[in-house]
Structures are given as C-alpha cells and as structure tokens.
C-alpha cells in the first residue's frame, strides 16, 4: 500500500540488512524452508497511480530471484515435495516453494518461461470464478474508479460523502482509505455491493478485468500439463472465508476443487486462502481445509517454515515478494527469516 507503512517496512528491511542482524539471527530464525507469494509478473508500467503495484514484480526481478535462490544452494521444490519433507522431517536441505495467487495471464506469459528455463517447480492458486469469467477483481475496479475521476461520491455509514481525487497524492490517499474501510466491513456481501455500485455509477466494467487479466481454462490447461506446475485451489469467489457462515466457507473451498477437477482432470491437493490474513482465515478455516483433505493450505501471514509446522500444514505462513521492495537485498533478509521473526515477535508457530 502507498503511504507511510512501506517506508517504515523498507527502513526496517534496510537496517536489518545493513547491520548484518539477519546473519546473526539466521541460525535461530531461518527455519527449514519458505513459501514465496507472487501475484503479477509483468514489465513495469509508467502510471503514477498504481495502488496495487505491491502485487506485481517485473520479469527481470523474478529472474534474479530464481538465480539467487539457486546460487545460495536452496532447493526449489513443488508443494508436494514440501509436504513430504515437512511430514517426514526431511530437513537436510533448506527449500523454497514459489506460489502464484489468482491465476493471472501474466503467470503464463511472463513467469512460466522464466521458471521453465530454470527448471523451477511452481504452484498457481486459481479462484474458479476467474476463468469462469464471473469473478470480481474489486480492488482493480476501485482503482479504475479513482484513476478515471477527479471527484467521487459514496455513501459511508449512511452519510453521503464526496471525495476529491484530482492529484495523484489524493488518489493514493483515497484508495488507501476506501480499501481498508471496505476490507473492514463486517460482511463480504456489503463490501462487494459498495464496489459494484461504485463501478456501475462510474462506468467501470467490473467483470471485464477477469477476461483481460486472468487465464482462461484452456490457458490453465496448458500450464497444468507441465509437470513443473501444481494447480491449487483458491476458492470459487475469492471471498474472505472467515466472514462467511461455516457451510458457505466450506463449500467455497470444496466446490472450487470439484470445478478445477472437472475442468483440468486433477483434484487440487493444495489451497490458498483468499487475502490470507488474520481477518480472512483462522482456526475454523484451517480445520475445514484439513477435513476436506487438503495436504497443505497457505495464508499470507508472514513467516518461514519450521519443523513445528508439520502439525499445522493447513495454516502455513508465506513470504510475499512485494512489488514495492524489488531489491535482492530485501529478498535475502526475508529469506533469512529475521524480518518475519521480528514481526512475529519471535513466535514460530502461528496457527490459531
Ligand atoms: Zn488471491
């Protein structure tokens, strides 16, 4: 997100790196492996208002990351192999899994050639409504509404509000405010309702983003045919599961597997919780995922993997390759586990 927070995070990463603290901490916090989260991989765009830029890295950066991982002697492994090592306690070598959320077309277009060339396995977590062309990439609709207007009106908590968003700074601030206000609404239905209404009023076609940015079923089949690729579930409608009734949350997870199995002839054994933060996935979801037979499920809670995670294979942390921090030294610090250990207060397992 734009604003103050990235500066603080960046400052923290820089100081960890330059003080050498991550090298000192490494034996204690480095864990046995890590799962990296990526979204878009595509060439940089010139727009100054890109509030979702944290969700993308450049092909060049991905290439450098893969080379650096290989050079540092880490094994790049599939989710099945990660599961085997975790459950069998095979920790003789540190490992990294590469995972891509949402099934964007640029995974096929930009990331795949790089990873194929490197012989690196990776996973793609697909919300089935995206290839079904019914998905709502509401965060992009919100971005488009703010990008294309100088002033927008919105009813917030029953009050008519008007927001100026003429300058880039105003647009960034407004996006930040509305994004977190929406995410904090008690139900996903309310949140989607507000964005749908905004999009319709300001002539933004909310469903068009799917067609434009997400892989179709034939494109997913092309990826799925490669043994390097694992297709994972990411629910049907990309909803914050923890805000749903239990039965709905369960069917979001289960149905998505059935749809992927019908389309690609493989039933996913791995799951990624939409948004994946504490407000979107908690112990109830971790239990359901295990009951449904998923071998692993990943959150976006930051952290590296420790042997203790074998008892929490449906509540795994990940490390995000964030587009705002495309410097190799940040990646080295994150993989050392010292940054996430500090965020987690040096608590290793966080599966509640
Ligand atoms: Zn997602």
Boltz pocket constraint, residues with backbone or C-beta under 6 A from the ligand:
constraints:
  - pocket:
      binder: B
      contacts: [[A, 101], [A, 102], [A, 234], [A, 238], [A, 273], [A, 274], [A, 275]]
      max_distance: 6.0
